[in-house]
Protein backbone atom coordinates (compact mmCIF):
# COMPACT_ATOMS: atom_id res chain seq x y z
CA UNK A 1 0.00 0.00 0.00
CA UNK A 2 1.02 3.64 -0.33
CA UNK A 3 2.15 5.55 2.78
CA UNK A 4 3.85 8.80 3.78
CA UNK A 5 6.80 7.98 6.04
CA UNK A 6 9.06 10.19 8.14
CA UNK A 7 12.75 9.32 7.78
CA UNK A 8 14.41 12.49 9.12
CA UNK A 9 13.95 16.26 9.23
CA UNK A 10 12.90 17.46 5.78
CA UNK A 11 12.81 13.85 4.62
CA UNK A 12 9.25 12.63 4.09
CA UNK A 13 8.75 9.97 1.44
CA UNK A 14 5.73 8.53 -0.34
CA UNK A 15 6.55 4.82 -0.35
CA UNK A 16 5.05 1.46 -1.13
CA UNK A 17 4.96 -0.54 2.12
CA UNK A 18 3.44 -3.83 3.14
CA UNK A 19 -0.24 -3.61 4.00
CA UNK A 20 -1.05 -4.43 7.63
CA UNK A 21 -1.57 -8.07 8.54
CA UNK A 22 -5.05 -9.43 9.24
CA UNK A 23 -6.22 -8.21 12.65
CA UNK A 24 -5.49 -10.45 15.61
CA UNK A 25 -7.49 -10.66 18.84
CA UNK A 26 -8.55 -7.20 20.00
CA UNK A 27 -7.39 -5.53 16.78
CA UNK A 28 -9.17 -3.64 14.00
CA UNK A 29 -8.08 -3.00 10.42
CA UNK A 30 -9.23 0.40 9.13
CA UNK A 31 -9.42 1.70 5.56
CA UNK A 32 -8.31 5.30 6.08
CA UNK A 33 -10.37 8.10 4.52
CA UNK A 34 -9.16 11.53 5.70
CA UNK A 35 -6.12 12.52 7.78
CA UNK A 36 -5.23 15.95 9.12
CA UNK A 37 -1.74 17.44 9.07
CA UNK A 38 -1.13 18.44 12.69
CA UNK A 39 1.31 20.97 14.11
CA UNK A 40 3.12 18.03 15.69
CA UNK A 41 3.59 16.49 12.24
CA UNK A 42 4.96 19.82 11.00
CA UNK A 43 7.48 19.98 13.85
CA UNK A 44 8.63 16.43 13.08
CA UNK A 45 9.09 17.36 9.43
CA UNK A 46 10.93 20.59 10.19
CA UNK A 47 13.05 19.59 13.20
CA UNK A 48 12.52 15.89 14.00
CA UNK A 49 12.75 13.32 15.19
CA UNK A 50 11.02 14.71 18.29
CA UNK A 51 8.21 12.31 19.19
CA UNK A 52 9.18 9.68 16.61
CA UNK A 53 11.40 7.29 18.62
CA UNK A 54 15.05 7.01 17.66
CA UNK A 55 15.20 3.73 19.58
CA UNK A 56 12.34 1.21 19.88
CA UNK A 57 9.50 2.65 21.95
CA UNK A 58 9.46 0.99 25.40
CA UNK A 59 5.83 -0.10 25.05
CA UNK A 60 5.16 -0.50 21.31
CA UNK A 61 8.65 -1.16 19.99
CA UNK A 62 8.06 1.31 17.16
CA UNK A 63 10.80 3.50 15.72
CA UNK A 64 11.56 5.29 12.45
CA UNK A 65 10.87 5.25 9.58
CA UNK A 66 7.38 6.14 10.80
CA UNK A 67 4.06 6.44 8.99
CA UNK A 68 2.75 9.82 10.15
CA UNK A 69 -0.79 10.91 10.93
CA UNK A 70 -2.77 10.81 14.17
CA UNK A 71 -5.85 12.87 13.18
CA UNK A 72 -7.79 10.44 11.05
CA UNK A 73 -10.82 8.30 10.42
CA UNK A 74 -12.15 5.83 7.91
CA UNK A 75 -14.16 2.63 7.73
CA UNK A 76 -13.63 -0.77 9.32
CA UNK A 77 -12.24 -3.33 6.91
CA UNK A 78 -11.88 -6.29 9.29
CA UNK A 79 -12.00 -7.05 13.01
CA UNK A 80 -10.15 -9.58 15.13
CA UNK A 81 -11.45 -12.03 17.70
CA UNK A 82 -13.22 -10.45 20.64
CA UNK A 83 -14.03 -7.13 18.93
CA UNK A 84 -17.73 -6.39 19.22
CA UNK A 85 -18.21 -2.60 19.30
CA UNK A 86 -17.48 -2.19 15.57
CA UNK A 87 -17.89 -4.37 12.51
CA UNK A 88 -16.76 -4.23 8.86
CA UNK A 89 -18.27 -1.27 7.06
CA UNK A 90 -18.69 0.92 10.15
CA UNK A 91 -17.47 4.50 9.82
CA UNK A 92 -15.02 5.34 12.59
CA UNK A 93 -12.72 7.96 14.07
CA UNK A 94 -9.34 7.06 15.51
CA UNK A 95 -8.45 7.88 19.11
CA UNK A 96 -4.68 7.58 18.63
CA UNK A 97 -3.35 7.23 22.19
CA UNK A 98 -1.81 3.81 22.88
CA UNK A 99 -0.69 2.69 26.32
CA UNK A 100 -0.82 -0.21 28.81
CA UNK A 101 -4.40 -0.83 29.83
CA UNK A 102 -3.51 -2.32 33.21
CA UNK A 103 -0.56 -2.40 35.61
CA UNK A 104 0.24 1.27 35.00
CA UNK A 105 -0.33 3.80 37.81
CA UNK A 106 -2.38 6.17 35.65
CA UNK A 107 -4.05 3.56 33.45
CA UNK A 108 -5.35 1.79 36.56
CA UNK A 109 -7.04 5.08 37.47
CA UNK A 110 -8.54 5.63 34.01
CA UNK A 111 -6.06 8.41 33.22
CA UNK A 112 -4.71 6.65 30.16
CA UNK A 113 -3.43 9.87 28.54
CA UNK A 114 -1.01 10.40 31.43
CA UNK A 115 0.71 7.01 31.18
CA UNK A 116 4.50 7.16 31.25
CA UNK A 117 4.46 4.51 28.49
CA UNK A 118 2.18 6.52 26.19
CA UNK A 119 2.54 6.05 22.43
CA UNK A 120 0.55 7.50 19.52
CA UNK A 121 -0.61 6.02 16.26
CA UNK A 122 1.19 8.03 13.59
CA UNK A 123 4.16 8.86 15.81
CA UNK A 124 5.23 5.80 17.80
CA UNK A 125 3.18 2.91 16.41
CA UNK A 126 3.54 0.75 13.32
CA UNK A 127 0.51 2.38 11.65
CA UNK A 128 -0.65 5.93 11.00
CA UNK A 129 -3.29 7.92 9.21
CA UNK A 130 -1.14 8.97 6.25
CA UNK A 131 -1.48 5.58 4.62
CA UNK A 132 -4.25 3.68 2.91
CA UNK A 133 -4.82 1.34 5.87
CA UNK A 134 -4.01 1.18 9.59
CA UNK A 135 -4.04 -1.68 12.10
CA UNK A 136 -5.10 -0.53 15.56
CA UNK A 137 -6.18 -1.73 18.97
CA UNK A 138 -9.93 -2.02 19.46
CA UNK A 139 -9.94 0.84 22.00
CA UNK A 140 -8.43 3.17 19.38
CA UNK A 141 -11.33 2.71 16.98
CA UNK A 142 -14.47 4.70 17.82
CA UNK A 143 -17.74 4.48 15.84
CA UNK A 144 -19.17 7.83 14.79
CA UNK A 145 -22.79 9.01 14.49
CA UNK A 146 -24.48 9.14 11.08
CA UNK A 147 -24.66 12.94 11.32
CA UNK A 148 -20.86 13.21 11.33
CA UNK A 149 -19.11 13.39 7.94
CA UNK A 150 -15.96 11.47 7.06
CA UNK A 151 -14.05 14.75 7.05
CA UNK A 152 -15.31 15.61 10.54
CA UNK A 153 -14.24 12.19 11.81
CA UNK A 154 -10.64 13.31 11.22
CA UNK A 155 -11.27 16.49 13.25
CA UNK A 156 -12.37 14.82 16.48
CA UNK A 157 -8.77 14.46 17.69
CA UNK A 158 -7.78 18.15 17.53
CA UNK A 159 -11.22 19.15 18.79
CA UNK A 160 -10.75 16.86 21.79
CA UNK A 161 -7.55 18.80 22.60
CA UNK A 162 -9.59 22.02 22.52
CA UNK A 163 -12.49 20.71 24.62
CA UNK A 164 -10.09 19.38 27.27
CA UNK A 165 -8.27 22.74 27.42
CA UNK A 166 -11.58 24.47 28.14
CA UNK A 167 -12.45 21.83 30.72
CA UNK A 168 -9.08 22.33 32.43
CA UNK A 169 -9.81 26.06 32.58
CA UNK A 170 -13.30 25.53 33.95
CA UNK A 171 -14.84 27.58 31.13
CA UNK A 172 -18.54 27.99 31.79
CA UNK A 173 -21.55 30.14 30.92
CA UNK A 174 -20.84 33.87 30.89
CA UNK A 175 -17.06 33.58 31.05
CA UNK A 176 -14.65 35.89 29.27
CA UNK A 177 -11.90 33.86 27.58
CA UNK A 178 -8.60 34.80 25.92
CA UNK A 179 -7.07 32.35 23.44
CA UNK A 180 -3.53 32.99 22.22
CA UNK A 181 -2.79 31.57 18.77
CA UNK A 182 -5.14 31.63 15.78
CA UNK A 183 -4.01 28.29 14.40
CA UNK A 184 -6.34 25.28 14.14
CA UNK A 185 -6.12 24.44 17.87
CA UNK A 186 -6.60 28.06 18.94
CA UNK A 187 -9.69 28.47 16.76
CA UNK A 188 -11.09 25.13 17.97
CA UNK A 189 -10.47 26.24 21.58
CA UNK A 190 -12.44 29.42 20.89
CA UNK A 191 -15.25 27.31 19.39
CA UNK A 192 -15.19 24.97 22.39
CA UNK A 193 -15.25 27.91 24.79
CA UNK A 194 -18.31 29.28 23.01
CA UNK A 195 -19.97 25.86 23.15
CA UNK A 196 -19.27 25.81 26.91
CA UNK A 197 -21.10 29.12 27.26
CA UNK A 198 -18.35 31.76 27.12
CA UNK A 199 -19.97 35.08 26.25
CA UNK A 200 -16.85 37.09 25.41
CA UNK A 201 -13.91 35.67 23.44
CA UNK A 202 -10.59 37.33 22.58
CA UNK A 203 -8.13 35.75 20.13
CA UNK A 204 -4.56 36.95 19.63
CA UNK A 205 -2.02 36.16 16.93
CA UNK A 206 0.87 37.88 15.14
CA UNK A 207 -0.42 36.78 11.72
CA UNK A 208 -3.14 39.05 10.32
CA UNK A 209 -4.07 36.46 7.69
CA UNK A 210 -4.80 33.91 10.38
CA UNK A 211 -6.78 36.45 12.39
CA UNK A 212 -8.88 37.11 9.28
CA UNK A 213 -9.45 33.38 8.78
CA UNK A 214 -10.37 33.10 12.46
CA UNK A 215 -13.01 35.81 12.12
CA UNK A 216 -14.48 33.96 9.14
CA UNK A 217 -14.59 30.71 11.12
CA UNK A 218 -15.82 32.15 14.42
CA UNK A 219 -17.96 35.13 13.52
CA UNK A 220 -18.13 37.51 16.49
CA UNK A 221 -14.72 37.44 18.17
CA UNK A 222 -12.37 40.22 19.25
CA UNK A 223 -9.04 39.65 17.49
CA UNK A 224 -5.79 41.21 18.69
CA UNK A 225 -2.42 41.44 16.98
CA UNK A 226 0.22 41.90 19.73
CA UNK A 227 2.41 43.79 17.25
CA UNK A 228 -0.06 46.68 17.23
CA UNK A 229 -2.02 46.31 20.50
CA UNK A 230 -1.07 45.24 24.02
CA UNK A 231 -3.15 42.16 24.75
CA UNK A 232 -3.67 42.75 28.47
CA UNK A 233 -4.60 46.41 27.99
CA UNK A 234 -7.20 45.57 25.33
CA UNK A 235 -8.81 42.90 27.48
CA UNK A 236 -8.92 45.00 30.65
CA UNK A 237 -10.43 47.90 28.70
CA UNK A 238 -13.20 45.69 27.30
CA UNK A 239 -14.12 43.52 30.30
CA UNK A 240 -16.39 44.09 33.26
CA UNK A 241 -14.76 46.24 35.92
CA UNK A 242 -11.62 46.40 33.75
CA UNK A 243 -10.61 43.25 35.61
CA UNK A 244 -9.41 41.02 32.77
CA UNK A 245 -10.50 37.63 31.47
CA UNK A 246 -11.72 34.70 33.57
CA UNK A 247 -9.70 32.14 31.64
CA UNK A 248 -6.68 32.51 29.32
CA UNK A 249 -5.68 29.53 27.19
CA UNK A 250 -2.22 29.51 25.61
CA UNK A 251 -2.17 27.57 22.33
CA UNK A 252 1.17 28.64 20.85
CA UNK A 253 3.98 27.34 23.06
CA UNK A 254 5.51 30.81 23.11
CA UNK A 255 7.01 32.77 26.00
CA UNK A 256 5.35 36.05 25.05
CA UNK A 257 1.95 34.43 24.59
CA UNK A 258 2.16 32.85 28.05
CA UNK A 259 3.12 36.19 29.59
CA UNK A 260 0.17 37.81 27.83
CA UNK A 261 -2.14 35.19 29.32
CA UNK A 262 -0.87 35.80 32.86
CA UNK A 263 -1.14 39.56 32.34
CA UNK A 264 -4.65 39.44 30.87
CA UNK A 265 -6.15 37.05 33.44
CA UNK A 266 -8.13 38.71 36.24
CA UNK A 267 -7.28 38.15 39.87
CA UNK A 268 -8.12 34.52 40.75
CA UNK A 269 -8.35 33.81 37.03
CA UNK A 270 -7.02 30.66 35.35
CA UNK A 271 -4.24 30.25 32.77
CA UNK A 272 -4.20 26.99 30.81
CA UNK A 273 -1.00 25.98 29.01
CA UNK A 274 -1.91 23.90 25.94
CA UNK A 275 0.85 24.74 23.44
CA UNK A 276 4.08 22.80 23.81
CA UNK A 277 7.01 25.04 24.75
CA UNK A 278 10.37 24.04 23.26
CA UNK A 279 12.20 24.79 26.52
CA UNK A 280 12.04 26.70 29.80
CA UNK A 281 10.38 30.11 29.66
CA UNK A 282 10.35 32.82 32.35
CA UNK A 283 7.17 34.16 33.91
CA UNK A 284 6.57 37.00 36.37
CA UNK A 285 5.87 34.86 39.41
CA UNK A 286 5.28 37.90 41.59
CA UNK A 287 2.19 38.65 39.48
CA UNK A 288 1.10 35.01 39.65
CA UNK A 289 1.16 35.23 43.45
CA UNK A 290 -0.15 38.80 43.73
CA UNK A 291 -3.06 38.08 41.37
CA UNK A 292 -3.81 34.75 43.05
CA UNK A 293 -4.12 33.02 39.66
CA UNK A 294 -4.03 29.32 38.78
CA UNK A 295 -1.71 27.99 36.05
CA UNK A 296 -2.68 24.57 34.73
CA UNK A 297 -1.28 22.27 32.09
CA UNK A 298 -3.49 20.58 29.53
CA UNK A 299 -2.00 17.48 27.93
CA UNK A 300 -3.91 15.79 25.09
CA UNK A 301 -7.33 14.57 26.36
CA UNK A 302 -8.93 11.76 28.34
CA UNK A 303 -9.58 8.93 25.92
CA UNK A 304 -13.27 8.71 26.88
CA UNK A 305 -13.92 12.13 25.27
CA UNK A 306 -14.55 10.72 21.78
CA UNK A 307 -18.37 10.29 21.88
CA UNK A 308 -18.83 13.65 23.60
CA UNK A 309 -16.66 15.51 21.08
CA UNK A 310 -18.32 13.70 18.17
CA UNK A 311 -21.72 14.91 19.44
CA UNK A 312 -20.46 18.48 19.81
CA UNK A 313 -19.28 18.50 16.19
CA UNK A 314 -22.28 16.62 14.75
CA UNK A 315 -24.72 18.95 16.52
CA UNK A 316 -23.02 22.03 15.09
CA UNK A 317 -22.11 23.37 18.53
CA UNK A 318 -18.45 23.12 17.48
CA UNK A 319 -18.36 23.69 13.67
CA UNK A 320 -14.91 22.13 13.38
CA UNK A 321 -14.96 21.78 9.59
CA UNK A 322 -14.63 25.58 9.29
CA UNK A 323 -10.92 25.29 10.09
CA UNK A 324 -10.29 23.16 6.98
CA UNK A 325 -8.94 25.35 4.19
CA UNK A 326 -7.58 22.77 1.75
CA UNK A 327 -7.70 19.10 0.69
CA UNK A 328 -4.77 17.30 -0.92
CA UNK A 329 -4.02 13.79 -2.12
CA UNK A 330 -1.36 11.66 -0.44
CA UNK A 331 0.97 12.28 -3.39
CA UNK A 332 0.57 16.04 -2.89
CA UNK A 333 0.88 15.95 0.91
CA UNK A 334 4.47 17.19 1.19
CA UNK A 335 4.57 19.96 -1.40
CA UNK A 336 0.94 21.12 -1.17
CA UNK A 337 0.40 20.25 2.50
CA UNK A 338 3.43 20.34 4.79
CA UNK A 339 5.30 23.00 2.84
CA UNK A 340 2.23 25.22 2.55
CA UNK A 341 1.60 25.06 6.29
CA UNK A 342 5.23 25.88 7.10
CA UNK A 343 5.13 29.02 4.93
CA UNK A 344 5.15 32.00 7.39
CA UNK A 345 2.95 33.95 5.00
CA UNK A 346 0.70 30.99 4.33
CA UNK A 347 -3.06 31.25 4.01
CA UNK A 348 -4.09 27.85 5.31
CA UNK A 349 -5.20 26.54 8.70
CA UNK A 350 -5.98 22.82 8.58
CA UNK A 351 -5.16 20.75 5.51
CA UNK A 352 -6.74 17.32 5.20
CA UNK A 353 -5.23 14.50 3.19
CA UNK A 354 -7.90 12.66 1.17
CA UNK A 355 -6.75 9.03 1.04
CA UNK A 356 -9.32 8.17 -1.63
CA UNK A 357 -7.67 10.42 -4.25
N, C-alpha and C positions, 0 to 999 in steps of 0.2 A: 504494500500500500504506500501511498505518498504521505510524507510527513515533513514538517519544518523542525529541524533539530539545531540546538545550540551547541557549538563546538568551543567557541572562545569569544572574547569581546570582538564585535564587528565581524563575527564569523557565524552567520546563520545559513543553513543549507537546506534546500528542498531535496529530499532524498527518497529513494525507494527503500523501504524497510519491510521486514517480515510483519505480516498481519498478526495481531494477538492470537494466542492459542484459544481453543474452546474454553469457556468458563468452567472453573472447578467449583467445588462446594463453596457457597457463600459469595460467588463472583457473578458479575454481570458484564456482558459485552455490549457496548453501545456504538451505534452508527452516529458519528458526530455530525451536527448540522451547522451551528454557528459557534464561533469562538471569538471572544473579545481580546484585544491587545491591551494588556494592563500596564500601568506604570512600572510594576515590578518586572515585567517582561522587557520593558524599555531599558531599565537599569541593567539587567543582565546583558542585553545586547550592547549597550554602550560601555559598561565597565566590568562585566562579570568575568569569571563566575563569582556570584555573591551568595545566592541561595542554592544554586545548583551545586551539589557536593563535588568536591575535588577527589575525595575518597569515598568509598561506599557508605551510604547513609546507615547509621547504626540500627535503624529499625527496618527500613525497606531494602537496603543494599544497593539502592540506585546511585548512579553517578553519571557524569557526562560521557558521551554526547547525550543530550536530554531533549526529548520532544517537549516543546513549550506549550503553554496554554492551560489556565486554570479557571477561566470564565467561559463555561461552555454547556451545551445541552445537545440533545439529539433524540434518537429513538432506540429502544431496546432491540437488539438483534438476537440475543440468546441469553439464557440464565442458567446458572449452575444449580446443583442439588441444594435444597433447603431454602431457596429464594422464593418468597411468596408474595412480596408486596408489589412487584412489577412482573410483567410478562412480555414476550416478544410483541413488538408493535406499539408499546406504550411510549408516549412522549415524556421525556424526562429532563431534569436539570441536574447538573453535577455539583454536589457539595464536595470540594476537593481536599478537605483536610483528612489526613490519614495518620493514625496513631494506634498504640495498644488500646484495646478495649477494656482490659482488666489488668490488675497487678501494677498499675501506674497510679501514683498518689492523686493526680488530678482526674484521670479517667474514672477512677473508682468513685469520684464525687460528681461525675457528670460534666466536668469542666474539660472536655476533650481538647478544646482549642488551646489549652494551657500546658499540655503535655510536653515534657522535656524531650520526648522522642518524636515530636510532630514532624510529619512530612506533608508534601502537597503534590497532588496530581499535577503534572505540567512543570514541576520544579525538582522534585526528589522522588519520583515514582517512574516506573517503566513506561507509563502511558501519559498522554496529555491531549489537550483539546485541539492542537494544531496538527491534526492527523485525521485520516478518514475514519478510524475506529479507535476505541479505547477500552481496555479491560480494567474493571474497577471492583472494589469491594461493594457488597450489597448496600452498606450504610452510606456510600457515596452517591448512590443513584436515587433521586427523589422524583416521584411522579408529579406532574404539573396539572393544574386545572385546565379544562377545555378553553376557558376564556383567555388563557395566556398563549401568546404566539411563540413560535420557535425562536424568533429573535429575542423576545423578552426572557425566555428560559436562560439565555446566556448572560442576562443582566441581573439575575438574582444574586450572584456572588458579590459584585461590587455594591449592590443595593443593601445586602446584608451588612457589609462593613459600615455603611452610612446609618442604617437603623440602629446598629449596636452603639455607634458613637453618640447618637442622640439619647439612647437609653442610659449610657454611662454618664451623660450630662444631666439626666433627669429632666429633659425637655418636656414641657407639658403645656396645657392650654394657657394662652395669654403671655407666654414667655417672649422675651426679646433675645434673639440669637445672632451672634456673629460667626460667620464661617470664613476662614482664611484659605484662599486657593479656589479659583474658578475652573479647576479641571473636572474630570468626570466625577471623582469622589466628592469634591466640594459641592458641586451642583446637586448630586444625589443626597448629600447631607442636608442641604437647604430644603430639598423636596421632603425628606424624611422629617425634618423639623416642622415643616408646615403640616404634614400629615399628623404629627403629634399634637398640633394645636398652637404652635408658635404664631403670634400675631404680628411680629415685627422681625424682619430678617435683613441682615447686612451681609454683604459678600465682598471680600477684598481680593485683589489680584493686581500684579504689575502689568499684565497683558490686556490692553484695551480690547483686542479682538475677542479674547476669551470672556471678558466682561459683557461684551455685546451678545455673544452666543448665550451666555448665562441669562441675560434679560429675555432673550427669545424663548429659552427653555422654561424659565420660572415665572415670567410675567412680572407682577409687582414685587420688586426687590430693590433695596438701596445698594448700589454698587459703589465701591471706593477703590481708587487707584492710589496706593501709598506714595507714589512718586509726586502726586499733586495735592493730596489731602492727608492730614494726620488721622489715622484710623480712630484712635481713642477720642480725639476732639470731636470728630464727626458724630460718633455714637453718643457721647455725653450730651452733645447739643440737641440730639434728636430723640432722647429717651426721657421717660418720666422722671422728674426731679433732677434731671441732668446727672443721673446716678451711673449710667452705663448699662451694659447688657447683662442678662441673667446667666447666660451660658455662652462661652466662646469655644469654638471647635476648630483646632488647628489641623489643616489637611494638606500641608505643604512639606513639612519636615525642614523648616527654615527658622533660623535663630530670630530673625526680625519679625516673622509672622507670630512666633510664640510670644515674643515680647509685646507685640500689639494685642494679643489675646489677654495677657495679664493686665495690660494697661486699660483695656476697654471694659473688662469685667467689673461689675459693681462690687461693693463690699459684700462679702459672703456669697459672691458669685462662684461659678464653676468653670474651669478651663479643662478641656479634654484634648489630649494629645493623640491624634490619629496618624498624622504623617510620620514617616520613619526618618529620623535625623541621622545623618551620616557619621556623627561623632558627638562629643560633648558640646553643649551650648550654654552660655551664661544666662542667668535670669536675675532680676532685681528681687532678691529674697526678702529684703526689707519690706517692699510693697506687698509681697505675698503674705507676710505676717501681719503687716499693718492693715491690709484690706480684708484679712480673715478669709481668704479665698481657698478653694479646693483645687488641686491639680491632679487629674486622673489620666491614666493611660487607657487606651482602647485598642486592644490587639485582636484583629480578625473579627470573630463572631462566634457565639455558641452554635454548635452544629444543629440544634433543634429549631433554629430560626427559619429554615427553608419554607415550610408551609405558610407561616405568617407573612414572610416577605413576598412570597408568590401571590398571596391574597391582596396585599397592599398594591402590587403592580397591576394585577388583573382587574381590580376594582377601579383603577384610575387614580387612587389616592396618591400614589407615587408614579407619575408618568415617566418611567425610566427610559423609555425608547426615545425621548426627546434629546438625550445626550448623544445619540448615534448620529454622526455626520457623514459616514462613508461606509460602503461595503466593498470588499476586495476578495478576489479568489486567493487560494493558497499560493499559487504561483506568483501573485502580485504582492504577497504579504510583506516582503522585505522592502522593496522599492516604493510601493504605494501605501504601505502601512507603517512599518517601523520608522522608516526615514522621514515620512511626512509628519509623524508625531514628534520626532526629535527636532524638527525645524523650529527654532525660536520664534519665527514669525508665522508659524503654521496657523491654519484656520480650522483645524479639526479637534474634536473632543474625543469621542470614542469611535474607533474603527472596528467593525466586525468582519471577521473572515467567514465567508460563505463556503463551507466545505462541499456544497453540491455543485459548485461552478468548476 
